[in-house]
Amino acid sequence: MCPSGTASDRSDVASVGFRQAFEVLDADHDGKISRDDLRKFYSGGGDADEDAIGSMIAAADLNRNGVVEYEEFERVLSGGRRRSTGIMEEVFKTMDKDGDGRLSHADLKSYMHLAGFSISDEEVTAMIRFGGGDESDGVCYEGLLKILAIDNMY
């Protein structure tokens, strides 16, 4: 983070990061994260745990309509580092297919495509570099937060 950045600047960057994370989870791009969206997201990394999916929806669904809208998602993530860290750690673990604690080029590209984003190899490499990783080792959890600009809000 740039030392001259203001709290407002950090908030704007965090909001962009939240939006990017939301769009990755919103598999059908309807502006809501549903149980089906989470099933699709988690099915890319193994079995989808229905109880965990239900718990995630219940924790964020403030208006109790069965889905998580962006404002609810942002409120949960901005509600405190400990809470947002737990959610993002689960996202990271799901993306980390081999469980080595790093997201490889293939991991990132696979999940971007699963989320409906067309992304080139060069763009994935740039994301990894931005996150502080390199092409051979990928990026760690903190690097994913940097890519999503979530860590810049603290």
Phi, psi and chi 1 to 4 in degrees:
 res  aa     phi    psi   chi1   chi2   chi3   chi4
   1 MET       -  140.4 -178.9  176.5   82.3      -
   2 CYS   -72.9  129.7  179.4      -      -      -
   3 PRO   -58.7  -25.8  -17.4   24.4      -      -
   4 SER   -84.1   -2.0   64.0      -      -      -
   5 GLY   -65.7  140.3      -      -      -      -
   6 THR   -92.4  167.0   66.2      -      -      -
   7 ALA   -58.5  -37.3      -      -      -      -
   8 SER   -64.2  -41.6  177.0      -      -      -
   9 ASP   -60.3  -44.5  -67.5  -20.0      -      -
  10 ARG   -64.2  -39.4  -71.6 -171.2  -60.6  -86.8
  11 SER   -64.1  -42.1  176.5      -      -      -
  12 ASP   -63.4  -42.9  -68.8  -15.6      -      -
  13 VAL   -65.2  -43.6  170.5      -      -      -
  14 ALA   -61.1  -40.8      -      -      -      -
  15 SER   -61.3  -40.2 -177.6      -      -      -
  16 VAL   -63.3  -42.7  170.1      -      -      -
  17 GLY   -63.5  -40.8      -      -      -      -
  18 PHE   -61.6  -44.0  -68.6  151.8      -      -
  19 ARG   -60.8  -44.1  177.9   59.6   69.5 -177.4
  20 GLN   -62.7  -43.9  -69.0  170.0  -20.6      -
  21 ALA   -63.6  -42.0      -      -      -      -
  22 PHE   -59.9  -45.1 -178.1   85.5      -      -
  23 GLU   -65.5  -31.7  -71.2  173.7   -0.7      -
  24 VAL   -66.0  -40.4  166.9      -      -      -
  25 LEU   -78.6  -27.7  -65.5  172.2      -      -
  26 ASP   -81.1   77.6  179.9   16.9      -      -
  27 ALA   -57.8  -37.8      -      -      -      -
  28 ASP   -93.8    3.8   59.0    8.2      -      -
  29 HIS    54.3   40.3  -53.9  -68.8      -      -
  30 ASP   -99.6    7.3   66.4   -8.3      -      -
  31 GLY    84.9    9.0      -      -      -      -
  32 LYS  -141.0  144.2  -58.4  174.1  -75.4 -120.9
  33 ILE   -97.4  117.5  -62.5  172.5      -      -
  34 SER  -109.7  174.1   65.3      -      -      -
  35 ARG   -58.5  -40.5  -73.5  176.8  175.2  -95.5
  36 ASP   -62.8  -40.3  -72.1  -21.2      -      -
  37 ASP   -59.8  -46.1  -68.8  -30.6      -      -
  38 LEU   -68.7  -37.0  -69.3  177.9      -      -
  39 ARG   -59.3  -44.6  -86.0 -171.7 -148.8  102.1
  40 LYS   -64.1  -43.4 -176.4  173.6 -179.1  179.1
  41 PHE   -61.5  -49.1  179.5   79.8      -      -
  42 TYR   -73.7  -24.4  -80.1  105.6      -      -
  43 SER   -67.6  -21.1   70.0      -      -      -
  44 GLY   -70.5  -19.1      -      -      -      -
  45 GLY  -118.8   12.6      -      -      -      -
  46 GLY   134.7 -155.1      -      -      -      -
  47 ASP   -73.4  141.2  -67.1  -33.1      -      -
  48 ALA   -87.7  120.7      -      -      -      -
  49 ASP   -86.4  108.6 -179.4  -23.3      -      -
  50 GLU   -60.5  -37.1  -70.9  -61.7  -40.8      -
  51 ASP   -65.5  -42.6  -70.2  -25.1      -      -
  52 ALA   -64.8  -41.8      -      -      -      -
  53 ILE   -62.0  -45.4  -72.5  171.4      -      -
  54 GLY   -60.9  -40.4      -      -      -      -
  55 SER   -64.9  -41.2  -65.5      -      -      -
  56 MET   -62.9  -45.4  -73.9 -177.4 -123.5      -
  57 ILE   -62.2  -47.8  -66.0  -74.4      -      -
  58 ALA   -61.3  -37.5      -      -      -      -
  59 ALA   -67.2  -31.3      -      -      -      -
  60 ALA  -104.1  -19.8      -      -      -      -
  61 ASP   -78.9   81.1 -177.9   17.3      -      -
  62 LEU   -67.6  -32.5  -58.9  174.3      -      -
  63 ASN   -93.7    4.1   65.6    6.3      -      -
  64 ARG    56.0   40.4  -57.1  -68.9  179.3 -129.3
  65 ASN   -99.9    7.4   66.1   -9.3      -      -
  66 GLY    90.8   -4.2      -      -      -      -
  67 VAL  -136.0  165.7  -65.5      -      -      -
  68 VAL  -112.1  113.6  178.6      -      -      -
  69 GLU   -81.8  165.0  -72.7   93.8    1.9      -
  70 TYR   -55.7  -43.8  176.4   74.0      -      -
  71 GLU   -61.0  -38.4  -67.1   75.3   20.6      -
  72 GLU   -67.6  -43.4  -66.7  169.2  -38.9      -
  73 PHE   -59.4  -47.4 -179.0   79.3      -      -
  74 GLU   -63.7  -40.9 -175.9  176.8   36.3      -
  75 ARG   -62.4  -41.8 -171.2  171.1  -50.7  150.1
  76 VAL   -63.9  -46.3  166.5      -      -      -
  77 LEU   -70.4  -31.4  -70.2 -176.9      -      -
  78 SER   -89.4   -2.7   64.2      -      -      -
  79 GLY   -71.9   -7.3      -      -      -      -
  80 GLY   154.3  143.3      -      -      -      -
  81 ARG   -59.6  -41.5 -174.7  166.3  176.8   82.1
  82 ARG   -60.7  -45.1  167.8  171.8  -91.4  162.1
  83 ARG   -67.4  -45.9 -169.9  166.7 -174.3 -172.9
  84 SER   -67.9  -34.6   67.2      -      -      -
  85 THR   -62.0  -42.7  -61.5      -      -      -
  86 GLY   -61.4  -43.4      -      -      -      -
  87 ILE   -64.9  -46.7  -67.7  167.9      -      -
  88 MET   -69.1  -30.6  -68.0  -49.6  -62.3      -
  89 GLU   -62.9  -39.4  -77.2  174.6  -12.8      -
  90 GLU   -64.7  -41.7  -72.2  -58.7  -46.3      -
  91 VAL   -60.3  -45.8  169.9      -      -      -
  92 PHE   -60.4  -46.9 -179.3   86.6      -      -
  93 LYS   -60.8  -37.2  -72.8  176.2 -172.6  175.2
  94 THR   -67.5  -39.2  -60.1      -      -      -
  95 MET   -72.0  -29.6  -67.1  174.1   73.3      -
  96 ASP   -81.0   81.7 -178.8   15.8      -      -
  97 LYS   -59.0  -37.5  -69.7 -178.0 -178.5  179.0
  98 ASP   -93.2   -0.7   61.4    7.3      -      -
  99 GLY    68.4   24.0      -      -      -      -
 100 ASP   -88.2    2.5   67.3   -7.9      -      -
 101 GLY    83.1   10.9      -      -      -      -
 102 ARG  -140.0  145.6  -58.9 -163.6   65.3   83.0
 103 LEU   -95.9  116.2  -61.8 -178.7      -      -
 104 SER   -78.7  172.6   68.4      -      -      -
 105 HIS   -54.9  -46.2 -174.9  -79.4      -      -
 106 ALA   -64.4  -40.6      -      -      -      -
 107 ASP   -58.7  -51.1  -69.8  -25.8      -      -
 108 LEU   -63.4  -45.4  -76.0  170.4      -      -
 109 LYS   -64.3  -41.8 -171.8  162.5 -173.6  171.5
 110 SER   -59.9  -46.2  170.6      -      -      -
 111 TYR   -74.0  -30.2  -85.9   93.2      -      -
 112 MET   -66.2  -41.7  -67.5  -56.9  -73.8      -
 113 HIS   -67.4  -41.3  -78.6  -70.7      -      -
 114 LEU   -58.7  -36.2 -179.6   67.6      -      -
 115 ALA   -80.3   -2.2      -      -      -      -
 116 GLY    92.7   13.9      -      -      -      -
 117 PHE   -99.8  129.8  -64.2  100.5      -      -
 118 SER   -84.6  122.0  176.7      -      -      -
 119 ILE  -140.6  136.9 -172.7  166.5      -      -
 120 SER   -85.8  164.1   70.4      -      -      -
 121 ASP   -59.1  -38.3  -72.5  -27.4      -      -
 122 GLU   -65.2  -37.9  -66.7   77.7   20.5      -
 123 GLU   -67.7  -39.0  -70.2  169.2  -40.9      -
 124 VAL   -64.8  -43.9  172.7      -      -      -
 125 THR   -59.6  -42.0  -61.5      -      -      -
 126 ALA   -64.3  -39.0      -      -      -      -
 127 MET   -61.4  -44.5  -71.9  171.4   61.4      -
 128 ILE   -62.2  -44.6  -69.7  171.3      -      -
 129 ARG   -62.8  -42.0  -74.2 -171.1 -172.5  134.7
 130 PHE   -61.2  -35.1 -179.2   77.5      -      -
 131 GLY   -80.3    2.6      -      -      -      -
 132 GLY    88.0    9.6      -      -      -      -
 133 GLY  -101.8 -175.1      -      -      -      -
 134 ASP  -134.7  166.0   63.4   49.3      -      -
 135 GLU   -57.2  -36.9 -173.2   66.5   19.4      -
 136 SER   -79.2  -32.5   62.4      -      -      -
 137 ASP  -104.0  -15.3  -70.6  -29.4      -      -
 138 GLY    78.6 -151.2      -      -      -      -
 139 VAL  -132.9  143.6   67.4      -      -      -
 140 CYS   -84.6 -179.3   64.0      -      -      -
 141 TYR   -56.6  -48.7  170.9   71.2      -      -
 142 GLU   -60.7  -33.4  -70.3   78.1   16.1      -
 143 GLY   -65.6  -38.4      -      -      -      -
 144 LEU   -62.8  -42.2  175.8   63.9      -      -
 145 LEU   -61.1  -38.7  -65.9 -179.1      -      -
 146 LYS   -65.9  -43.0 -174.6  173.9 -178.2 -179.4
 147 ILE   -57.9  -43.0  -69.8  167.2      -      -
 148 LEU   -83.2   -4.0  -63.7  174.2      -      -
 149 ALA    64.6   19.5      -      -      -      -
 150 ILE   -74.0  -36.6  -69.3  174.3      -      -
 151 ASP   -71.5  -14.4   69.5  -24.7      -      -
 152 ASN   -75.1   -8.8  -69.4  -32.8      -      -
 153 MET   -86.6   -4.6   68.6 -178.5 -150.8      -
 154 TYR  -109.8      -  -60.8  102.2      -      -
